[in-house]
Amino acid sequence: MAENSLAILKRLRSEHEGLRVISAIAEGADTIFAEKAVELNIPLEIVRPFEDYGIDFTTPSAKQRYERLRSCALSETILPHTGRSDAAYLAGMYWIVDNCSLVVAVWDGSPARGSGGTGDAVERALHLKSDWIHINVANLSVTYHLK
């Protein structure tokens, strides 16, 4: 995943002036992708689905990575939800997809396991006819869905 992210970000940086990465920096692929963007000096913008989003990061290392990425972010948008909820996660995912010209989905192709999951993000991108890149974790392939 990390190598695919790095290669994709390098390609996109060379093809798109003013590239920026928008993420909720959730544990897993979101964090890895955001870390690779920071490593390449690509501006990072983050969204917090709810006020106390930091509670989602339960281990010391996850909390540390989250706080480090927050400190590296160019900006942070905090959505109006006060607590953890399906509505908050869905709103965060919609905010990201709605504010991106290209969505990168690290996804196994399965429906979202919870509200606002990767499957929902792909559905939203398809509905909006957004360009997207699929990093398929099931077979380790990368597919570009570009207009």
Helices and strands as residue ranges (DSSP letters): H 2-15, E 21-23, H 29-39, E 44-50, G 53-56, H 60-72, E 75-81, H 86-98, E 102-107, H 118-127, E 131-136, E 141-145
